[in-house]
Amino acid sequence: MPSVYLDHNATTRPHPDVVREMLPLFGEAFGNPSSLHGFGQQARRALELARQRVAALIGAEEVEIVFTSGGTEANNAALLGVARSSAGRGRHLITSAVEHQSVLACSEHLERLGFRVTRLAVDSAGWLDPARVASAITEETRLVSVMLANNDVGTLQSVAEIAKTAHERGVLVHSDGVQALGKVPIDVRELGVDLLSLSAHKIYGPQGIGALVVSSGVGLEPLLFGGHQERGRRPGTENVAAAAGFGRACVLARQRMEARTRHLLGLRERLERGIFETIPDCRLNGHPTRRLPNTLNVTFLGLDAELALMSLAELGVAVSTGSACSAASHQASHVLVAMGRSREEARGSLRFSLGEENTEAEIDYAVGALRRVVESLRPR
Ligand SMILES: Cc1ncc(COP(=O)(O)O)c(C=O)c1O
């Protein structure tokens, strides 16, 4: 039976070059990068090379890269770090209704600590109008946090415009760039954000490593207290092997972004055409054009998408009903609900997220499997 993986927004298979980059760091280059002897310095060189490579992909300075355990930690470090450095200043955070759980749950925590949080509504394509941000900013606003690209539907937000507006009012800007990294060009200077969250495992790197990009001059209270690692911004012995894998994944992303995008757009168009031409009563979720090249989210009216997911898995096709976090809790995607879909529509939606190793034959197989599954599960 074929095995077709169409869940790359959940995680990606580490590229063989990434694994090759990491292996020596579990062997001869095992040192602690804070140690002054040769073993330590070898690990230090690997860590700093990784930092250079991550910075190069997004046009940042190396000193701005703070390695973290992933996107979740980066998002928490950004929100909590700004909040804790806000003593005596405004206690208002603006974000959107379609952020990743790590931003939404963290903002709920801040509310419990007495912060006011505004969660801005999006339109039916999942897009946040920057004008809404402008009119939500008050004297009390300390931070705006809006993601670059949505994990469930792929819609890209107008973060550069949002950042410009916020800065004119003296407000800091954070963006969750986890899904956008490596899939669309990112230049932190052009974006103009103060803080940017990244993760390696969505771009063929290892799980458990990411970064918070902290623009020079932005003061942030750390989440953790301990040693001087990452200039005191994230203490704890660095995960050197994972950082090295992340660095290699960033090199690959830089080299291959154009080719990957062409490949992914071709496959996605084939998938979309296959679905809409052979399965009735479907509806596209997400922005028709301003969207990640690998993401397709479709509502199949009347379908129980969770049952469909299980049936597809039995046929060797791995898809998702939305972010891994909400999938585990059997909730309708908060993103689709925020876009105005009914709970029933949201529960009938599947997310297909493609990757560079997918082929046309796999897409054709997936469409065939999907057609059979939808036909057999839809109420007659
Ligand atoms: C948009 C977005 N932000 C943050 C995260 C969390 O990243 P990590 O899995 O590295 O903690 C994810 C992962 O699903 C994501 O899709």
The ligand as an SDF file (V2000), in Angstrom:
LIG
                    3D

 16 16  0  0  0  0  0  0  0  0999 V2000
    1.9440   28.7600   13.3200 C   0  0  0  0  0  0  0  0  0  0  0  0
    2.6480   27.9210   14.3370 C   0  0  0  0  0  0  0  0  0  0  0  0
    3.2000   28.5040   15.4050 N   0  0  0  0  0  0  0  0  0  0  0  0
    3.8370   27.8080   16.3370 C   0  0  0  0  0  0  0  0  0  0  0  0
    3.9610   26.4400   16.2660 C   0  0  0  0  0  0  0  0  0  0  0  0
    4.6640   25.7020   17.3500 C   0  0  0  0  0  0  0  0  0  0  0  0
    5.9600   25.3090   16.9450 O   0  0  0  0  0  0  0  0  0  0  0  0
    6.6980   24.1080   17.7060 P   0  0  0  0  0  0  0  0  0  0  0  0
    6.0340   22.8410   17.2790 O   0  0  0  0  0  0  0  0  0  0  0  0
    8.1210   24.2200   17.2070 O   0  0  0  0  0  0  0  0  0  0  0  0
    6.5960   24.3800   19.1570 O   0  0  0  0  0  0  0  0  0  0  0  0
    3.3940   25.7740   15.1750 C   0  0  0  0  0  0  0  0  0  0  0  0
    3.4730   24.3030   15.0700 C   0  0  0  0  0  0  0  0  0  0  0  0
    2.5120   23.6320   14.8210 O   0  0  0  0  0  0  0  0  0  0  0  0
    2.7220   26.5330   14.1780 C   0  0  0  0  0  0  0  0  0  0  0  0
    2.1370   25.9520   13.1280 O   0  0  0  0  0  0  0  0  0  0  0  0
  1  2  1  0
  2  3  1  0
  2 15  2  0
  3  4  2  0
  4  5  1  0
  5  6  1  0
  5 12  2  0
  6  7  1  0
  7  8  1  0
  8  9  2  0
  8 10  1  0
  8 11  1  0
 12 13  1  0
 12 15  1  0
 13 14  2  0
 15 16  1  0
M  END
$$$$
